[in-house]
């Protein structure tokens, strides 16, 4: 059994990253089948898919310069190895779709790590932002976060490193006044570790304008940035705190901080009677001074709301999400010149991966795009920006080409309908052999928008099955090609729109299936195993010269009824002693009636059944595309973790001889460790040679564990 080396608590899962897991659970536990798409299509395009080195998991909104170039941050990815999964990046995406990494964060004790917030741009093109971790904070291994500047030449300056007393973990974007002073929030730290509002002047001096303190009637944990009115007053939200409501840690607030530093709670959310709960998003202000925002929870069905707060502090719930029309908005809103609101929800929609929505001035919601968490992205946590043509730009935290998130563009005006579509059908493998699994893939391209609906696959007039499109693509797998028969078959794919916005289309291919395991009497055959023939064999030539055979020699015999040694035999009816077959001695061939030892590579194309023991000193490859397995290690570990607060993690190191970087690990976690409350997630990795680190995280947004739980965790490690 492995031995525990150490255990430490870290704030690795915080804010929006932890929330993503809760959103998934909340949506799929609360909703049923996907809903029918709306009868309109809207232009949509993926401008970039993140792959890791160029960034990964963008949680922040974009900024756009006067030339149309986009700038943003990614929470993970980049070139630094100081953070698991990368420390994050600042990027530029030009109007041609070319992405440039402007800065790679270097991590703890460096220039910052894991930026959740978007950027602010000044008139000279300099960028300002925050990182949730990193910096030179003396009392934290991972740092309390930073404020940074990135000039137009790409040179980064750390303007401030938080030390917990003046705040910690800034998740929201900054705003800048006309004098160049920066304003923001931290979700933790300050006088009672419940967050702060701060100002950073042009000389780099930070002033804490307000600390949220127990009993938190003024609010707790501001995750969002601020909004400033013409008089310099600041407005913001806190995700928790406020007056008592229907929430474990209270439901959050909207506040005003005047230029004298006096804080007024404009609204305390209750989470009941249709009111919202947990506002993680910031506010926008219209020309009359009314405030607009979202809450991630609350509302009539509990999936969050869009609200308005007038200048007298009266709240109006403009819209309550129900799940199929979106769920759990964590992002700021944006308003067009007509007063229409636009935003995203992190969950909900037909695929549970979030939506882009429009809310008009009469409170009518229109879904502009439903994310599938495939090529188009999934789980957007960042607000949108809007250009002069009312095109919207945003990011998704997941999905895209390899799941690292996307930058996308969506139009707010519908496509001209009906939209023409084109269907492409492919299959693999083609040709196939009897027994092969064959996958048919249909891709439906639309002239505008993203095709929705399903595709019906057929073999001639015989239906094979129907599959739902995901970002214009779907597939159907036939487990055994032999179900078609042997020969060539006309396979078709018929696109079936689920809305009148799209025209239908179809495609067809020819799928060939060949027989295997049958010898042809009028063609060539390749035998990979030993063959037994009861009768005569007639051949015009033999491969090999039979030099290893001893006994009777028939150097050139057209007919040899009994041949112990035949260098060239036209017909050999009986061979009583053949010591070499194909140039190999008889000892090289396996027999079915005795034990065999195989010293070379073995390939099994069908099922393998072993009734006795099997020992392998080489590698084992399972499946047609698997990576060879060279070894397996297993051990039991019993880490001692404390009861974790929301977003907290605990780690413990264990010695496992032979463990190396890159090995695959699976954990068997007993039920006793999962029943103490919260939303526990266990992960493990090889953190050093012969060392496995187990991490337990409470990914719940607001529920603390009652007990930590105990019990042995099974560690299974595979070496490749």
FENBELTA-V73251 format. One record per backbone hydrogen bond with DSSP energy under -0.5 kcal/mol. CO is the residue of the C=O (numbers start at 1). NH is the residue of the N-H. Records with the same first field share a line. If there is no record, write none. Layout:
BEGIN
CO: NH + NH
END
This chain:
BEGIN
3: 655
6: 653
8: 651
10: 12 + 649
12: 14
14: 17 + 18
15: 19
16: 20
17: 21
18: 21 + 22
19: 23
20: 24
21: 25
22: 26
23: 27
24: 28
25: 29
26: 30
27: 30 + 31
41: 415
43: 411
45: 47 + 409
48: 407
50: 402 + 404
52: 55 + 78
55: 52
56: 76
57: 59 + 75
63: 71
65: 68
69: 65
70: 93
71: 63
72: 91
73: 60
74: 89 + 115
76: 56
77: 88
83: 86
85: 77
87: 114
88: 105
89: 74
90: 102 + 103
91: 72
92: 94 + 100
93: 70
94: 97
97: 99
98: 94
100: 92 + 102
103: 90 + 105
107: 110 + 112 + 135
112: 107
113: 133
114: 116 + 132
120: 128
122: 125
126: 122
127: 150
128: 120
129: 148
131: 146 + 170
133: 113
134: 145
135: 109
137: 140
142: 134
144: 169
145: 162
146: 131
147: 159 + 160
148: 129
149: 157
150: 127
151: 154
155: 151
157: 149 + 159
160: 147
162: 144
163: 165
164: 167 + 190
167: 164
168: 188
169: 171 + 187
175: 183
177: 180
181: 177
182: 200
183: 175
184: 198
186: 196 + 222
188: 168
189: 195
190: 193
193: 189
194: 221
195: 212
196: 186
197: 209 + 210
198: 184
199: 201 + 207
200: 182
201: 204
204: 206
205: 201
207: 199 + 209
210: 197
212: 194
213: 216
216: 219 + 242
220: 240
221: 223 + 239
227: 235
229: 232
233: 229
234: 257
235: 227
236: 255
238: 253 + 279
240: 220
241: 252
243: 251
245: 247
247: 250
249: 241
251: 278
252: 269
253: 238
254: 266 + 267
255: 236
256: 258 + 264
257: 234
258: 261
262: 258
264: 256 + 266
267: 254 + 269
269: 251
270: 246
272: 275
275: 299
276: 271
277: 297
278: 280 + 296
284: 292
286: 289
290: 286
291: 309
292: 284
293: 307
294: 281
295: 305 + 329
297: 277
298: 304
302: 298
303: 328
304: 321
305: 295
306: 318 + 319
307: 293
308: 316
309: 291
310: 313
314: 310
316: 308 + 318
319: 306
321: 303
323: 326 + 349
326: 323
327: 347
328: 346
332: 384
334: 342
336: 339
340: 336
341: 359
342: 334
343: 357
344: 331
345: 355 + 380
347: 327
348: 354
349: 352
353: 379
354: 371
355: 345
356: 368 + 369
357: 343
358: 360 + 366
359: 341
360: 363
364: 360
366: 358 + 368
369: 356 + 371
371: 353
374: 377 + 400
377: 372 + 373 + 374
378: 398
379: 397
385: 393
387: 390
390: 412
391: 387
392: 410
393: 385
394: 408
395: 382
396: 58 + 406
398: 378
399: 405
403: 399
404: 57
405: 50
406: 396
407: 47 + 48
408: 394
409: 45
410: 392
413: 43
419: 503
420: 447
422: 445
424: 443
426: 441
428: 439
432: 514
433: 436
436: 481
438: 478
439: 428
440: 476
441: 426
442: 474
443: 424 + 445
445: 422
451: 472
452: 498
453: 469
454: 496
455: 457 + 467
456: 494
457: 464 + 465
458: 460 + 492
459: 462
461: 463
462: 459
465: 457
467: 455
470: 473
472: 444
473: 470
474: 442
476: 440
477: 479
478: 438
480: 483
481: 484 + 485
487: 513
489: 491 + 511
490: 460
491: 509
492: 458
493: 495 + 507
494: 456
495: 497
496: 454
499: 502
501: 419
505: 495
507: 493
509: 491 + 511
510: 512
511: 489
512: 432
513: 487
514: 434
525: 527
526: 528
532: 534
533: 535
537: 572
542: 544
546: 549
552: 554 + 565
553: 555
554: 557 + 568
556: 558
557: 570
558: 571
560: 573 + 574
561: 574
565: 554
568: 557
570: 539
571: 560
572: 537
574: 563 + 576
577: 579
579: 586
580: 582
581: 584
584: 581
585: 588
586: 589
591: 594
597: 599
603: 605
620: 622 + 629
628: 630
629: 620
631: 719
633: 717
635: 715
636: 2
637: 713
639: 641
644: 705
645: 648
647: 13
648: 698
649: 10
650: 696
651: 8
652: 694
653: 5
654: 656 + 692
656: 659
659: 690
660: 663
664: 718
666: 716
667: 669
668: 714
670: 673
671: 674
676: 706 + 707
679: 699
681: 697
683: 695
685: 687 + 693
688: 691
690: 656
691: 687 + 688
692: 654 + 694
693: 685
694: 652
695: 683
696: 650
697: 681 + 699
698: 647
702: 704
712: 714
713: 637
714: 668 + 716
715: 635
716: 666
717: 633
718: 664
719: 630 + 631
END
